[in-house]
Amino acid sequence: MSTLTPLTLILIIVIALFLLGVVTFIGGILVLAFRTNNKDIKTLATQTTRLAQKGIAEDVAGLVGNASALLEATNEMVRTTTGVGIFLTILGILLMGAACWLVLQILKAGI
């Protein structure tokens, strides 16, 4: 049975950091690919637009105002989801970069 040397421990941490970066990066890409183009959000936006048009045609000011607020909330939800996806993608790249930098520092030190 071998003991855990400091170098082995550092390499395990670096590998875990790199794998965490890969998972975070893939998660960000998946959020960007699937969550921002959700079918339900598109349906909600379409129905809200129709509701606003009907309110304008029938001269119902409250209906138009509420439909406008709903459209704004839908747009904000899409922007928030996109922001989360971009954040996860950038965080994943940074984690993978940090792991590579640590490996380079270990190799440079000649341990």
C-alpha positions in Angstrom: 0.0 0.0 0.0 1.5 3.3 -1.0 1.4 6.5 1.0 -0.1 9.7 -0.3 2.8 12.0 -1.2 2.4 15.8 -1.5 3.0 15.6 -5.3 0.3 12.9 -5.6 -2.1 15.0 -3.6 -1.4 18.1 -5.7 -2.0 16.1 -8.9 -5.3 14.8 -7.6 -6.4 18.3 -6.8 -5.3 19.6 -10.3 -7.2 16.7 -12.0 -10.3 17.4 -9.9 -10.0 21.1 -10.8 -9.7 20.4 -14.5 -12.7 17.9 -14.4 -14.8 20.5 -12.5 -13.9 23.0 -15.2 -14.9 20.6 -17.9 -18.3 19.9 -16.2 -18.9 23.6 -15.6 -18.1 24.4 -19.2 -20.3 21.7 -20.6 -23.1 22.8 -18.3 -22.8 26.4 -19.5 -22.9 25.3 -23.1 -26.0 23.2 -22.5 -27.8 26.1 -20.7 -27.0 28.3 -23.7 -28.1 25.7 -26.2 -31.3 24.4 -24.6 -32.6 26.8 -22.0 -32.6 30.1 -23.9 -34.4 28.6 -26.9 -37.1 26.9 -24.8 -40.3 26.1 -26.7 -42.4 27.2 -23.7 -40.8 30.6 -23.6 -41.5 31.2 -27.3 -45.1 30.1 -26.9 -45.6 32.4 -24.0 -44.1 35.3 -25.9 -46.3 34.6 -28.9 -49.5 34.3 -26.8 -48.6 37.5 -24.9 -48.1 39.4 -28.2 -51.5 38.2 -29.4 -53.1 39.2 -26.1 -51.6 42.7 -26.4 -52.8 43.0 -30.0 -56.3 42.0 -28.9 -56.2 44.6 -26.1 -55.2 47.3 -28.6 -57.9 46.3 -31.0 -60.6 46.3 -28.3 -59.2 49.4 -26.6 -58.6 47.7 -23.2 -55.7 49.6 -21.6 -55.2 47.3 -18.6 -54.9 44.3 -20.8 -52.2 46.0 -23.0 -50.3 47.1 -19.9 -50.3 43.6 -18.3 -49.3 42.0 -21.6 -46.5 44.4 -21.9 -45.3 43.6 -18.4 -45.5 39.9 -19.2 -43.4 40.4 -22.3 -40.8 42.3 -20.4 -40.7 39.6 -17.7 -40.2 36.9 -20.4 -37.4 38.9 -22.1 -35.7 39.4 -18.7 -36.0 35.6 -18.0 -34.3 34.8 -21.3 -31.5 37.4 -20.6 -31.0 35.9 -17.1 -30.7 32.4 -18.5 -28.3 33.5 -21.1 -26.2 35.3 -18.5 -26.1 32.2 -16.3 -24.9 30.1 -19.4 -22.2 32.6 -20.2 -21.1 32.8 -16.6 -20.8 29.0 -16.4 -18.9 28.8 -19.7 -16.4 31.4 -18.6 -16.0 29.9 -15.2 -15.3 26.5 -16.8 -12.7 27.9 -19.0 -11.0 29.7 -16.1 -11.0 26.5 -14.0 -9.5 24.5 -16.8 -6.9 27.3 -17.4 -6.0 27.3 -13.7 -5.5 23.6 -13.7 -3.2 23.8 -16.7 -1.3 26.7 -15.1 -0.8 24.6 -12.0 0.5 21.7 -14.0 2.9 24.0 -15.8 4.1 25.4 -12.5 4.7 21.9 -11.2 6.7 21.0 -14.3 8.6 24.2 -14.2 9.6 23.5 -10.5 10.8 20.1 -11.6 9.1 18.2 -8.8 
